[in-house]
Amino acid sequence: MPQPKYLDPYTDARSFYGSELRRLREAAGMSRSELGDKVFCSGTYIGLFEDAALVAQYRSAYDLARAVALSPEASLALIASAAEDCDR
C-alpha cells in the first residue's frame, strides 16, 4: 500500500479537512476501506478526501464525521472547514 500524501493542514481548508479526517480515521483504528464501508463508498474515495483531491460536500462530511464518532460540535467544525473550499 502506498504511503499517504503528506498534507500541510495550514495550507488551506481542503488540506486541513483531509489531514484531520486521516488523523481521526487512524485514531479510530480504521483503514480507508473500513471507513468507506461505514459511509457506503470506496476506500479510494476516502483517499481523495484525505489527499485533498476532492472536497467533501455537506452530507458526505457529516456522514464521515459520524463514522469516526465525533461529537456534534466537533462534527460541525469539521464540516465547516470542508465547506470553506466549497464556497470558493
MODELLER restraints for C-alpha pairs under 7 A, 6 or more apart:
rsr = mdl.restraints
at = mdl.atoms
rsr.add(forms.Gaussian(group=physical.xy_distance, feature=features.Distance(at['CA:5:A'], at['CA:51:A']), mean=6.01, stdev=0.5))
rsr.add(forms.Gaussian(group=physical.xy_distance, feature=features.Distance(at['CA:7:A'], at['CA:15:A']), mean=5.94, stdev=0.5))
rsr.add(forms.Gaussian(group=physical.xy_distance, feature=features.Distance(at['CA:7:A'], at['CA:19:A']), mean=6.22, stdev=0.5))
rsr.add(forms.Gaussian(group=physical.xy_distance, feature=features.Distance(at['CA:8:A'], at['CA:15:A']), mean=6.48, stdev=0.5))
rsr.add(forms.Gaussian(group=physical.xy_distance, feature=features.Distance(at['CA:9:A'], at['CA:15:A']), mean=4.99, stdev=0.5))
rsr.add(forms.Gaussian(group=physical.xy_distance, feature=features.Distance(at['CA:9:A'], at['CA:16:A']), mean=3.96, stdev=0.5))
rsr.add(forms.Gaussian(group=physical.xy_distance, feature=features.Distance(at['CA:9:A'], at['CA:19:A']), mean=6.03, stdev=0.5))
rsr.add(forms.Gaussian(group=physical.xy_distance, feature=features.Distance(at['CA:10:A'], at['CA:16:A']), mean=6.28, stdev=0.5))
rsr.add(forms.Gaussian(group=physical.xy_distance, feature=features.Distance(at['CA:13:A'], at['CA:81:A']), mean=5.48, stdev=0.5))
rsr.add(forms.Gaussian(group=physical.xy_distance, feature=features.Distance(at['CA:13:A'], at['CA:82:A']), mean=6.29, stdev=0.5))
rsr.add(forms.Gaussian(group=physical.xy_distance, feature=features.Distance(at['CA:13:A'], at['CA:84:A']), mean=6.24, stdev=0.5))
rsr.add(forms.Gaussian(group=physical.xy_distance, feature=features.Distance(at['CA:13:A'], at['CA:85:A']), mean=6.17, stdev=0.5))
rsr.add(forms.Gaussian(group=physical.xy_distance, feature=features.Distance(at['CA:14:A'], at['CA:52:A']), mean=5.48, stdev=0.5))
rsr.add(forms.Gaussian(group=physical.xy_distance, feature=features.Distance(at['CA:14:A'], at['CA:55:A']), mean=6.51, stdev=0.5))
rsr.add(forms.Gaussian(group=physical.xy_distance, feature=features.Distance(at['CA:14:A'], at['CA:82:A']), mean=6.00, stdev=0.5))
rsr.add(forms.Gaussian(group=physical.xy_distance, feature=features.Distance(at['CA:14:A'], at['CA:85:A']), mean=6.17, stdev=0.5))
rsr.add(forms.Gaussian(group=physical.xy_distance, feature=features.Distance(at['CA:15:A'], at['CA:52:A']), mean=5.30, stdev=0.5))
rsr.add(forms.Gaussian(group=physical.xy_distance, feature=features.Distance(at['CA:17:A'], at['CA:78:A']), mean=6.63, stdev=0.5))
rsr.add(forms.Gaussian(group=physical.xy_distance, feature=features.Distance(at['CA:17:A'], at['CA:81:A']), mean=6.11, stdev=0.5))
rsr.add(forms.Gaussian(group=physical.xy_distance, feature=features.Distance(at['CA:17:A'], at['CA:82:A']), mean=5.77, stdev=0.5))
rsr.add(forms.Gaussian(group=physical.xy_distance, feature=features.Distance(at['CA:18:A'], at['CA:49:A']), mean=5.44, stdev=0.5))
rsr.add(forms.Gaussian(group=physical.xy_distance, feature=features.Distance(at['CA:18:A'], at['CA:50:A']), mean=3.77, stdev=0.5))
rsr.add(forms.Gaussian(group=physical.xy_distance, feature=features.Distance(at['CA:18:A'], at['CA:51:A']), mean=5.86, stdev=0.5))
rsr.add(forms.Gaussian(group=physical.xy_distance, feature=features.Distance(at['CA:18:A'], at['CA:52:A']), mean=5.41, stdev=0.5))
rsr.add(forms.Gaussian(group=physical.xy_distance, feature=features.Distance(at['CA:19:A'], at['CA:50:A']), mean=5.97, stdev=0.5))
rsr.add(forms.Gaussian(group=physical.xy_distance, feature=features.Distance(at['CA:21:A'], at['CA:50:A']), mean=6.28, stdev=0.5))
rsr.add(forms.Gaussian(group=physical.xy_distance, feature=features.Distance(at['CA:22:A'], at['CA:50:A']), mean=5.80, stdev=0.5))
rsr.add(forms.Gaussian(group=physical.xy_distance, feature=features.Distance(at['CA:24:A'], at['CA:68:A']), mean=6.34, stdev=0.5))
rsr.add(forms.Gaussian(group=physical.xy_distance, feature=features.Distance(at['CA:25:A'], at['CA:68:A']), mean=6.07, stdev=0.5))
rsr.add(forms.Gaussian(group=physical.xy_distance, feature=features.Distance(at['CA:28:A'], at['CA:68:A']), mean=6.31, stdev=0.5))
rsr.add(forms.Gaussian(group=physical.xy_distance, feature=features.Distance(at['CA:32:A'], at['CA:43:A']), mean=4.48, stdev=0.5))
rsr.add(forms.Gaussian(group=physical.xy_distance, feature=features.Distance(at['CA:32:A'], at['CA:46:A']), mean=5.94, stdev=0.5))
rsr.add(forms.Gaussian(group=physical.xy_distance, feature=features.Distance(at['CA:32:A'], at['CA:47:A']), mean=6.74, stdev=0.5))
rsr.add(forms.Gaussian(group=physical.xy_distance, feature=features.Distance(at['CA:33:A'], at['CA:42:A']), mean=6.01, stdev=0.5))
rsr.add(forms.Gaussian(group=physical.xy_distance, feature=features.Distance(at['CA:33:A'], at['CA:43:A']), mean=3.87, stdev=0.5))
rsr.add(forms.Gaussian(group=physical.xy_distance, feature=features.Distance(at['CA:35:A'], at['CA:67:A']), mean=6.94, stdev=0.5))
rsr.add(forms.Gaussian(group=physical.xy_distance, feature=features.Distance(at['CA:36:A'], at['CA:42:A']), mean=4.94, stdev=0.5))
rsr.add(forms.Gaussian(group=physical.xy_distance, feature=features.Distance(at['CA:36:A'], at['CA:43:A']), mean=5.12, stdev=0.5))
rsr.add(forms.Gaussian(group=physical.xy_distance, feature=features.Distance(at['CA:36:A'], at['CA:46:A']), mean=6.24, stdev=0.5))
rsr.add(forms.Gaussian(group=physical.xy_distance, feature=features.Distance(at['CA:38:A'], at['CA:67:A']), mean=6.33, stdev=0.5))
rsr.add(forms.Gaussian(group=physical.xy_distance, feature=features.Distance(at['CA:39:A'], at['CA:63:A']), mean=6.21, stdev=0.5))
rsr.add(forms.Gaussian(group=physical.xy_distance, feature=features.Distance(at['CA:39:A'], at['CA:64:A']), mean=6.62, stdev=0.5))
rsr.add(forms.Gaussian(group=physical.xy_distance, feature=features.Distance(at['CA:48:A'], at['CA:54:A']), mean=5.36, stdev=0.5))
rsr.add(forms.Gaussian(group=physical.xy_distance, feature=features.Distance(at['CA:49:A'], at['CA:55:A']), mean=6.30, stdev=0.5))
rsr.add(forms.Gaussian(group=physical.xy_distance, feature=features.Distance(at['CA:49:A'], at['CA:56:A']), mean=6.59, stdev=0.5))
rsr.add(forms.Gaussian(group=physical.xy_distance, feature=features.Distance(at['CA:55:A'], at['CA:82:A']), mean=6.54, stdev=0.5))
rsr.add(forms.Gaussian(group=physical.xy_distance, feature=features.Distance(at['CA:55:A'], at['CA:86:A']), mean=6.85, stdev=0.5))
rsr.add(forms.Gaussian(group=physical.xy_distance, feature=features.Distance(at['CA:56:A'], at['CA:82:A']), mean=6.07, stdev=0.5))
rsr.add(forms.Gaussian(group=physical.xy_distance, feature=features.Distance(at['CA:58:A'], at['CA:79:A']), mean=6.43, stdev=0.5))
rsr.add(forms.Gaussian(group=physical.xy_distance, feature=features.Distance(at['CA:58:A'], at['CA:83:A']), mean=7.00, stdev=0.5))
rsr.add(forms.Gaussian(group=physical.xy_distance, feature=features.Distance(at['CA:61:A'], at['CA:79:A']), mean=5.51, stdev=0.5))
rsr.add(forms.Gaussian(group=physical.xy_distance, feature=features.Distance(at['CA:62:A'], at['CA:75:A']), mean=6.67, stdev=0.5))
rsr.add(forms.Gaussian(group=physical.xy_distance, feature=features.Distance(at['CA:62:A'], at['CA:79:A']), mean=6.50, stdev=0.5))
rsr.add(forms.Gaussian(group=physical.xy_distance, feature=features.Distance(at['CA:65:A'], at['CA:75:A']), mean=5.39, stdev=0.5))
